[in-house]
Amino acid sequence: GDSVTQTEGLVTLTEGLPVMLNCTYQSTYSPFLFWYVQHLNEAPKLLLKSFTDNKRPEHQGFHATLHKSSSSFHLQKSSAQLSDSALYYCALSNNRIFFGDGTQLVVKP
Amino acid sequence: ETAVFQTPNYHVTQVGNEVSFNCKQTLGHDTMYWYKQDSKKLLKIMFSYNNKQLIVNETVPRRFSPQSSDKAHLNLRIKSVEPEDSAVYLCASSYRGDYAEQFFGPGTRLTVL
């Protein structure tokens, strides 16, 4: 069946270091992939989503590349900021929507 | 202001009671959702609904039921709450289609004593 896997439950790193949050998926059909971010005491909101034309989506310094060959949509940022501390969900949509379990990112000074 | 609104923000109740949560969106979307976010922050879709189709997650207990008066409103009723129902319930909306972004409401935190 369709699913999304986020292998890291918690990622802790120091401000200024690069960020990479893993997301792999299984899908019956060619899906759309999303990253949602949820800051403390806030609602989840869209961070970025995959394009249909293989362009790399970017937002707030974050980017992700959809690799169909490896079924991955990892989230990356070159330099973490304290304000990036949040819960990140990877999601897949192909007629139904599936969320991963989320990765808590903690950025320390 | 266009957004997704939920009431109440918090609700504390006892086992066996009935509760109802409200959700309204002013974004003009045609599809609405209910999610359960548990204490481990796992986000599980419970229902998705537009004016033509209700999709129910088969793992949702039958005491949960969605109620919609129009495409801008989707309420959630829990007939007889259980302790494991304690969670944050998030409402969301989107346009129909795989590429559509979901907009979430602020959530209703339910505590069952």
Interface residues (C-beta under 8 A of the other chain):
Chain A: P31 F32 F34 Y36 Q38 E42 A43 P44 K45 L46 K49 T52 L87 Y89 S93 N94 N95 R96 I97 F98 F99 D101 G102 Q104
Chain B: V4 Y33 K41 L42 L43 K44 I45 S48 I55 L90 D98 Y99 A100 E101 Q102 F103 F104 G105 P106 G107
